[in-house]
């Protein structure tokens, strides 16, 4: 993502996070909503925001390229680890406030958790996304982890990572989503994987194989109607896809032309919303 998008995502999410989550009126234009922007150039952050989440105690947490920032509704404060502890890497890429009150922190150097003033390290590779499934289990998309695999479930003292074997062939993962049926959808450089209780199905391996491990699945979104939307850097057979009952189809939306590959992941949410509203 570009810095401008980082700032926009950070500012909008901060404002929405301060109020109870309710459905937005599809007839209200974005310009009609109140918003406040806190920008790097104004001194709000030392580095651009990468991720935003809210924990059960009401605090907003912002992950930046130079560490964590805590927001209490009135002021921003740089978070300082307890004595003798530190983040594995100051570049915080992903965050999750889980249902039990834990703050999960994904950095360029691993996955950590913060609860009851205790900072714990769980994984040692770059974490691009963290989700909590309907059973309360924490899952992380782990990148550059050829020895352990890209899909990791954090359970107690011993996280379990999947994908290092030749059959699953998921040495890295960058995006995660859970659909209404409880399937996990995992996007990596060389495939999209649907996983559930030890069984899996792979998508797009053939199409992505020739790319040499670059520009794979960039974004996955599961919707309430049971479908899954996938963004892959655009080419003839890929781009924006919708998977319904296990079958993918390429989607072309009215008023949206062909977009360059690097813009594909940034537009998934907007395109899905536009499509659902049009339907």
LINBEL-V863740 format. One record per pair of residues at least 24 apart in sequence whose ideal C-beta (glycine too) atoms are under 10 Angstrom apart, sorted by the first residue. I is the first residue (numbers start at 0). J is the second residue. Records with the same first field share a line. If there is no record, write none. Layout:
I=J / J
This chain:
0=47 / 49 / 261 / 264 / 265
1=47 / 261 / 262 / 265
2=38 / 39 / 40 / 46 / 47 / 48 / 64
3=38 / 47
4=47 / 48 / 265
5=39 / 44 / 46 / 47 / 48 / 49 / 50 / 63 / 64
6=36 / 37 / 38 / 39 / 40 / 41 / 43 / 44 / 47 / 48
7=34 / 36 / 38 / 48
8=47 / 48 / 49 / 50 / 51 / 265
9=36 / 37 / 38 / 39 / 43 / 44 / 47 / 48 / 49 / 50 / 51 / 59 / 61 / 62 / 63 / 68
10=34 / 35 / 36 / 37 / 38 / 43 / 48 / 51 / 61
11=35 / 36 / 51
12=48 / 50 / 51 / 52 / 53 / 59 / 61
13=37 / 43 / 48 / 51 / 53 / 59 / 61 / 70 / 72 / 75
14=59
15=51 / 53 / 59
16=51 / 52 / 53 / 57 / 58 / 59 / 60 / 70 / 72 / 96
17=53 / 57 / 59 / 70 / 72
20=53
23=272
25=272 / 275 / 276
26=276
37=61 / 68 / 70 / 75
39=63 / 64
42=75
43=68 / 70 / 75
44=68 / 75 / 77
45=77 / 89
46=89 / 90 / 91
48=91
49=90 / 91 / 92 / 93 / 94 / 105 / 106 / 107 / 127
50=91 / 92 / 93 / 94 / 95 / 104 / 105 / 127 / 128 / 129
51=94 / 96
52=93 / 94 / 95 / 96 / 97 / 102 / 103 / 104 / 129
53=94 / 96 / 102
54=94 / 95 / 96 / 97 / 100 / 101 / 102 / 103 / 113 / 114
55=96 / 97 / 98 / 99 / 100 / 101 / 102 / 114
56=96 / 100 / 102
57=96
58=96 / 102
59=94 / 96
60=91 / 94 / 95 / 96 / 102 / 103 / 104 / 113
61=91 / 94
62=86 / 89 / 90 / 91 / 92 / 93 / 94 / 104 / 105 / 106
63=89 / 90 / 91 / 92
64=88 / 89 / 90 / 91 / 92 / 107
65=89 / 90 / 91
66=90 / 91 / 104 / 106
67=91 / 94 / 102 / 104 / 106 / 113
69=102
78=102 / 104 / 113
80=111 / 113 / 118
81=113 / 116 / 117 / 118
83=118
84=111 / 113 / 117 / 118 / 119 / 120
85=111 / 118 / 120
86=111 / 113 / 118 / 120
87=111 / 120 / 122 / 123 / 124 / 125 / 126
88=125 / 126
90=125
91=126
92=125 / 126 / 127 / 128 / 129 / 140 / 142
93=125 / 126 / 127 / 128 / 129 / 130 / 139 / 140 / 175
94=126 / 128 / 129
95=126 / 128 / 129 / 130 / 131 / 137 / 138 / 139
96=129 / 131
97=129 / 130 / 131 / 135 / 136 / 137 / 153
98=131 / 135 / 137
99=131 / 135 / 137
101=131 / 137 / 153
103=129 / 130 / 131 / 137 / 139 / 153
104=129
105=129 / 139 / 140 / 141 / 142
107=142 / 143
109=139 / 141
110=137 / 139 / 140 / 141 / 151 / 153 / 158
112=137 / 153
119=153 / 156
121=151 / 153 / 154 / 155 / 156 / 157 / 158
122=147 / 151 / 153 / 158 / 160
123=147
124=149 / 151 / 160 / 171
125=171 / 173
126=151 / 172 / 173
127=171 / 172 / 173 / 174 / 175 / 186
128=172 / 173 / 174 / 175 / 176 / 185 / 186 / 218 / 219
129=153 / 175
130=174 / 175 / 176 / 177 / 183
131=177
132=175 / 177 / 181 / 182 / 183
133=177 / 179 / 180 / 181
134=177 / 181
136=177 / 183
138=172 / 175 / 177 / 183 / 185 / 194
139=172 / 175
140=169 / 171 / 172 / 173 / 174 / 175 / 185 / 186 / 187 / 219
141=169 / 170 / 171 / 172 / 173
142=170 / 171 / 172 / 173 / 187 / 188
143=170 / 171 / 188
144=169 / 170 / 171 / 172
145=170 / 171
146=170
148=172
149=173 / 175 / 185 / 186 / 187 / 188 / 192
150=175 / 183 / 185 / 187 / 192 / 194 / 199
152=183
161=185 / 192 / 194 / 197 / 199
162=187 / 190 / 192 / 194 / 199
166=199 / 201
167=192 / 194 / 199 / 201
168=192 / 201 / 204
169=194 / 199 / 201
170=212
171=212 / 215
172=215 / 216
173=215 / 216 / 217 / 218 / 219 / 264
174=215 / 216 / 217 / 218 / 219 / 220 / 229 / 230 / 264 / 267
175=219 / 221
176=218 / 219 / 220 / 221 / 222 / 227 / 228 / 229
177=219 / 221 / 227
178=219 / 220 / 221 / 222 / 223 / 225 / 226 / 227 / 242
179=221 / 222 / 223 / 224 / 225 / 226 / 227
180=221 / 225
182=221 / 225 / 227 / 245
183=219 / 221
184=216 / 219 / 220 / 221 / 227 / 228 / 229 / 242
185=216 / 219
186=215 / 216 / 217 / 218 / 219 / 229 / 230 / 231 / 264
187=212 / 215 / 216
188=212 / 213 / 214 / 215 / 216 / 217
189=213 / 215 / 216
190=215 / 216
191=215 / 216 / 219 / 227 / 229 / 231 / 240 / 242 / 247
192=216
193=227 / 242 / 245
200=245
202=227 / 229 / 231 / 240 / 242 / 245 / 246 / 247
203=229 / 231 / 236 / 237 / 240 / 247
205=236
206=231 / 234 / 235 / 236 / 237
207=231 / 232 / 234 / 237
210=234
214=260 / 261 / 263 / 264
216=240 / 264
217=260 / 261 / 263 / 264 / 265 / 267
218=263 / 264 / 265 / 266 / 267 / 268 / 271
219=264 / 267
220=267 / 268 / 270 / 271 / 272
222=271 / 272 / 274 / 275
223=275
224=275 / 278
226=271 / 275
228=267 / 268 / 270 / 271 / 274 / 275
229=263 / 267
230=260 / 262 / 263 / 264 / 265 / 266 / 267 / 268 / 270 / 271
231=260 / 263 / 264
232=258 / 259 / 260 / 261 / 262 / 263 / 264
233=257 / 258 / 259 / 260 / 261 / 262 / 263
234=260
237=263
238=263
239=263 / 266 / 267 / 270 / 271 / 274
241=271 / 274
250=274
252=277
253=277
